[in-house]
Amino acid sequence: MTSSPRPTRFSRPRFALLVFLGVYPLVTGLLHLVFPLTDGWTLWQRTLIIVPCVVAAMVWLLIPMVQRVFRSFLNPVIR
């Protein structure tokens, strides 16, 4: 007899924590980079520069990396 794989469940709180840990330094770094270059701009203009960078980094870099590297942490075995 072969043993069936143990069921797992995706943990949204763990995923949220890992995404937070990746997005926070990304946003902070972009703010430090963009603010000196956009002196005199309004907040909405600066945000218009930063948000597309953050979204692209999340969709193509951060989230795929988190899902690949932390697969077992994000999908704990159901007991």
C-alpha positions as CSV (number, residue, x, y, z in Angstrom):
1,M,0.0,0.0,0.0
2,T,1.2,3.5,-0.8
3,S,0.6,6.3,1.7
4,S,-1.4,9.2,0.4
5,P,0.0,12.7,0.7
6,R,-0.9,14.5,3.9
7,P,-3.4,17.3,3.2
8,T,-2.1,20.9,3.6
9,R,-3.8,24.2,3.9
10,F,-2.6,27.6,2.6
11,S,-2.0,30.0,5.5
12,R,-3.1,33.5,4.6
13,P,-1.7,35.0,7.9
14,R,1.7,33.5,7.2
15,F,1.6,34.7,3.6
16,A,0.6,38.2,4.7
17,L,3.5,38.3,7.2
18,L,6.0,37.3,4.5
19,V,4.6,39.8,2.0
20,F,4.7,42.6,4.7
21,L,8.4,41.7,5.4
22,G,9.2,42.1,1.7
23,V,7.1,45.1,0.9
24,Y,8.1,47.3,3.8
25,P,11.8,47.5,2.9
26,L,10.9,47.9,-0.8
27,V,8.6,50.9,-0.1
28,T,11.0,52.4,2.3
29,G,13.9,52.1,-0.2
30,L,11.8,53.5,-3.0
31,L,10.8,56.5,-0.8
32,H,14.4,57.2,0.0
33,L,15.3,57.0,-3.7
34,V,12.3,59.0,-5.1
35,F,11.9,61.8,-2.6
36,P,15.2,63.6,-3.4
37,L,14.6,63.3,-7.1
38,T,11.0,64.7,-6.8
39,D,11.6,67.7,-4.5
40,G,8.7,70.1,-4.8
41,W,6.3,67.5,-6.2
42,T,3.0,66.8,-4.4
43,L,2.3,63.6,-2.6
44,W,0.0,62.2,-5.3
45,Q,2.7,62.7,-7.9
46,R,5.3,60.9,-5.9
47,T,2.9,58.1,-5.2
48,L,2.1,57.8,-8.9
49,I,5.8,57.0,-9.4
50,I,6.2,54.6,-6.5
51,V,3.1,52.5,-6.7
52,P,3.7,51.0,-10.2
53,C,7.2,50.0,-9.1
54,V,5.9,48.3,-6.0
55,V,3.1,46.5,-7.9
56,A,5.5,45.2,-10.5
57,A,8.0,44.1,-7.9
58,M,5.3,42.3,-6.0
59,V,3.7,40.5,-9.0
60,W,6.9,39.4,-10.7
61,L,9.5,39.2,-8.0
62,L,8.3,39.2,-4.4
63,I,5.2,37.0,-4.4
64,P,6.6,34.3,-6.7
65,M,9.8,34.2,-4.5
66,V,7.8,34.0,-1.3
67,Q,5.7,31.2,-2.7
68,R,8.7,29.2,-3.9
69,V,11.1,29.7,-1.0
70,F,8.5,29.4,1.8
71,R,6.3,26.7,0.3
72,S,6.3,24.4,3.3
73,F,5.9,27.3,5.8
74,L,2.9,28.6,3.8
75,N,1.3,25.2,3.4
76,P,1.4,23.5,6.8
77,V,0.1,20.0,7.2
78,I,-3.5,19.7,8.5
79,R,-3.6,17.5,11.6
